[in-house]
Amino acid sequence: MAKDPKFTAGETAKLAWYIGRMAKRGIAGETVYQGDLERKVERIIDGAREREERQAADAAEAEKAASKARAKNLKTK
């Protein structure tokens, strides 16, 4: 299993809500359908992974731009 990303407060709250609902359905019986909630949880986790990848790419791009700017400033001095 892949490493879980860091979740925002909203994502954590949604996960807790859905997991609580899954637990409640689990108490009702083993044959109760939980696929809809499992998909919602997976969607939140996938969204958090995509957000982290996007943030990492943005940070790398910003660092590259800053490095270029520093190099340009050193070159002109």
N, C-alpha and C positions, 0 to 999 in steps of 0.2 A: 504494500500500500504506500502511496506517495505521502510525503510529509504534508501535514495539514498546514495551511497558511495562517497568518495572524488574522483574526477576524475583527471587524469593526464592532462597535457597541450594538448597532442595529442588527448586524448579522448574528451576533451572539444571542440577542434577544429572540430573533426569529428561530434560530436553531433550538433554543431552550423551549420555545412554545411548541414547535413541531415534535420534538423528542418527548415532551410531556404528553402531547396528544397520542403519540405512538405508545407510550407506556399505559395510558388509560385504555386504549384499544387492546393492548396486550392483556390487561386484566380481564377484559370482557371475554377473551378466549383466544386460543391459538389459531383458530380458523378465520379470524376477522382480517379483512383485507387492509394492508397498510402500504401498498405500493404507491399510492398517491402521495403520502407523506414522505416516503423514502425518496421519491423523485424530487420533491421540493427541497429536502435536505441536501441531496446531491447537487441540485442546481445552485444552492447558496454556496456550497463548498467550491464548485467549479467557478462561480462568479468571483469568489475571493481569490482563487488562484490566478485567474485572468487579471484581476485588479493588481495583484502583486507583481505579475510579470510586466504589466503596463507601467507601473510605477518604477520598477527596476530599469526598464528601457528608457523611460523619461529621465531618470537620474543619470544614467550612463551618457545619454545624449547631452544633458546639461553639463556634465563634467567634461565631455569632449569639447564642447563649445567654450567653456571656461579655460580649458587648457590652450585652445587655439588663441583665445584673446590674450592670455598671459604671454604666450610665445610672440604674438604680434607686438605687444607692448614692450617686451624686452628687446625685440629687433629694432624698434624705432628709437629707443633711448640711446 
